[in-house]
Amino acid sequence: MKHYGVSKEEAIEGYKSLMEPAWKDLNEAWMRPWPVAKQYFSIAFNYARAGDVVYKEDDGYSRPENTLKHLITQALIDPIPLQDQSDA
C-alpha cells in the first residue's frame, strides 16, 4: 500500500483480481501430466485451497468466529446426512 500509494480497499481489490487467474493456472496444472507423483502436487494444491477458505472473505486464522466457525460447525457438528434416516 505504501509502495504504490493506494488505500487498503484498492490493495484488497488488486489481490482479488489476481486470484481468479491464479486458480485457473492451478486447475490447468492439475490436469497436466507431471514428472513427479501427483500426491506431491496435491499437497501444494490442498494448501492453496485451505488458504482460500481461511482468507477469502476475512482473516479466518486470527478471527475464526467470522469465517471458519460456521464451516467447522457444518462439517463436524451438523454434517449433511448421506442417507435418509428413515431407511436406516
Backbone hydrogen bonds, N-H to C=O, Kabsch-Sander energy under -0.5 kcal/mol:
donor,donor_aa,acceptor,acceptor_aa,energy
5,G,1,M,-1.4
6,V,1,M,-1.4
11,A,7,S,-2.1
12,I,8,K,-2.4
13,E,9,E,-2.4
14,G,10,E,-2.1
15,Y,11,A,-2.1
16,K,12,I,-2.5
17,S,13,E,-2.0
18,L,14,G,-0.8
18,L,15,Y,-0.8
19,M,15,Y,-1.0
19,M,16,K,-0.5
20,E,16,K,-0.9
22,A,18,L,-1.4
23,W,19,M,-2.5
24,K,20,E,-2.1
25,D,21,P,-2.2
26,L,22,A,-2.4
27,N,23,W,-2.7
28,E,24,K,-2.4
29,A,25,D,-2.5
30,W,26,L,-2.0
31,M,27,N,-1.1
32,R,28,E,-0.8
32,R,29,A,-0.6
40,Y,37,A,-1.3
41,F,37,A,-1.0
42,S,38,K,-2.4
43,I,39,Q,-1.2
44,A,40,Y,-1.3
45,F,41,F,-2.6
46,N,42,S,-2.5
47,Y,43,I,-1.8
48,A,44,A,-2.0
49,R,45,F,-2.2
50,A,46,N,-2.5
51,G,47,Y,-2.5
52,D,48,A,-2.0
53,V,49,R,-2.0
54,V,50,A,-2.6
55,Y,51,G,-2.5
56,K,52,D,-1.7
60,G,54,V,-2.1
60,G,58,D,-1.6
63,R,59,D,-1.9
66,N,63,R,-1.5
67,T,63,R,-0.8
68,L,64,P,-0.6
69,K,64,P,-2.7
71,L,67,T,-0.5
72,I,68,L,-2.8
73,T,69,K,-2.3
74,Q,70,H,-2.4
75,A,71,L,-2.1
76,L,72,I,-2.7
77,I,72,I,-0.6
77,I,73,T,-1.6
78,D,73,T,-2.8
87,D,84,D,-1.4
88,A,84,D,-0.6
